[in-house]
């Protein structure tokens, strides 16, 4: 009886570890070139913070980091849930270029003047 219980515990433990490994391996990272022009964009509630918060709310995106110096948005995402091109389109819809996808004109126009060229 004790051996059966011990075997069951070991089996459950192994299954949980395998599921955890599979879940962890499905996250992918990408760097997206963008057009952040001001040095305070990440503090600006109508621009950088809005961009960061909106991207974090999208299903499948796990983490977002914005590097204003390099003009890059690094995203960690689940490719089984969202495709990288869809992420680029979301960024463009918020007023920022995303690699080859240009920013939405109306969203770009709504950014603060310091966040535009």
TIMAR-484952 format. One line per 10 residues: their letters; for each residue z, y, x of C-alpha. Coordinates in nm, 4 decimals. Layout:
BEGIN
a) Z Y X ~ ... $
***
This chain:
BEGIN
xxxxxxxxxx) 0.0000 0.0000 0.0000 ~ 0.0899 0.2439 0.2799 ~ -0.2343 0.1587 0.4617 ~ -0.4407 0.2300 0.1508 ~ -0.2689 0.5632 0.1035 ~ -0.3172 0.6536 0.4703 ~ -0.6843 0.5519 0.4549 ~ -0.7298 0.7650 0.1447 ~ -0.5722 1.0689 0.3132 ~ -0.7900 1.0296 0.6220 $
xxxxxxxxxx) -1.1033 0.9927 0.4094 ~ -1.0229 1.3049 0.2074 ~ -0.9505 1.4984 0.5252 ~ -1.2826 1.3938 0.6799 ~ -1.4740 1.4839 0.3635 ~ -1.3170 1.8286 0.3484 ~ -1.4037 1.8909 0.7137 ~ -1.7645 1.7857 0.6582 ~ -1.7984 2.0104 0.3519 ~ -1.6446 2.3011 0.5455 $
xxxxxxxxxx) -1.8909 2.2489 0.8337 ~ -2.1874 2.2361 0.5970 ~ -2.0760 2.5570 0.4238 ~ -2.0266 2.7354 0.7551 ~ -2.3681 2.6370 0.8879 ~ -2.5526 2.7992 0.5964 ~ -2.4761 3.1569 0.7036 ~ -2.7508 3.3377 0.8957 ~ -2.7476 3.6758 1.0676 ~ -3.0264 3.9313 1.0966 $
xxxxxxxxxx) -3.0630 4.2806 1.2381 ~ -3.2659 4.5243 1.0325 ~ -3.4036 4.8442 1.1833 ~ -3.3270 5.1447 0.9643 ~ -3.3333 5.5249 0.9556 ~ -2.9811 5.6554 0.9844 ~ -3.0116 6.0109 1.1180 ~ -2.6659 6.1621 1.1178 ~ -2.3720 6.0808 1.3421 ~ -2.1196 6.0838 1.0568 $
xxxxxxxxxx) -2.3174 5.8727 0.8089 ~ -2.0573 5.5952 0.7966 ~ -1.7895 5.8413 0.6829 ~ -2.0103 6.0003 0.4187 ~ -1.9184 5.8620 0.0721 ~ -2.2626 5.9397 -0.0731 ~ -2.4626 5.7820 0.2098 ~ -2.3290 5.5358 0.4675 ~ -2.0259 5.4135 0.2778 ~ -2.2343 5.3780 -0.0388 $
xxxxxxxxxx) -2.4946 5.1775 0.1545 ~ -2.2260 4.9554 0.3062 ~ -2.0465 4.8968 -0.0242 ~ -2.3643 4.8314 -0.2237 ~ -2.4885 4.5753 0.0301 ~ -2.1521 4.3972 0.0367 ~ -2.1699 4.3561 -0.3438 ~ -2.4985 4.1642 -0.3326 ~ -2.4591 3.7943 -0.3988 ~ -2.5208 3.5931 -0.0825 $
xxxxxxxxxx) -2.4390 3.8694 0.1645 ~ -2.1258 3.7808 0.3581 ~ -2.0872 4.0670 0.6059 ~ -2.2531 4.4007 0.6846 ~ -2.2240 4.6095 1.0003 ~ -2.4059 4.9385 1.0508 ~ -2.4749 5.0671 1.4017 ~ -2.5751 5.4330 1.3698 ~ -2.6516 5.4673 1.7413 ~ -2.9029 5.1817 1.7470 $
xxxxxxxxxx) -3.0070 5.2461 1.3844 ~ -2.9472 4.8828 1.2931 ~ -2.7931 4.7096 0.9953 ~ -2.6654 4.3653 1.0852 ~ -2.6175 4.1334 0.7889 ~ -2.4713 3.7868 0.7657 ~ -2.6051 3.6131 0.4581 ~ -2.6659 3.2796 0.2897 ~ -3.0425 3.2105 0.2950 ~ -3.0026 2.9584 0.0135 $
xxxxxxxxxx) -2.8776 3.2436 -0.2083 ~ -3.0759 3.5475 -0.0886 ~ -3.3829 3.5918 0.1299 ~ -3.3986 3.8461 0.4120 ~ -3.6879 4.0301 0.2487 ~ -3.4774 4.0788 -0.0630 ~ -3.2039 4.2333 0.1523 ~ -3.4621 4.4687 0.3029 ~ -3.5751 4.5664 -0.0479 ~ -3.2140 4.6413 -0.1494 $
xxxxxxxxxx) -3.1730 4.8644 0.1571 ~ -3.4992 5.0471 0.0763 ~ -3.3835 5.0940 -0.2851 ~ -3.0757 5.2737 -0.1485 ~ -3.2873 5.5263 0.0426 ~ -3.3157 5.3753 0.3888 ~ -3.6094 5.2163 0.5693 ~ -3.5601 4.8462 0.6343 ~ -3.7904 4.7224 0.9093 ~ -4.1441 4.7623 0.7672 $
xxxxxxxxxx) -4.0250 4.8343 0.4104 ~ -4.0062 5.2088 0.3495 ~ -3.7199 5.3730 0.1633 ~ -3.7540 5.4461 -0.2061 ~ -3.8603 5.8116 -0.2353 ~ -3.6176 5.8874 -0.5202 ~ -3.3248 5.7174 -0.3450 ~ -3.4092 5.8914 -0.0164 ~ -3.4224 6.2285 -0.1943 ~ -3.0737 6.1693 -0.3350 $
xxxxxxx) -2.9215 6.1292 0.0131 ~ -2.7323 6.4231 0.1664 ~ -2.9536 6.6575 0.3703 ~ -2.7937 6.5490 0.6994 ~ -2.9003 6.1887 0.6349 ~ -3.2686 6.2799 0.6153 ~ -3.5241 6.3603 0.8854 $
***
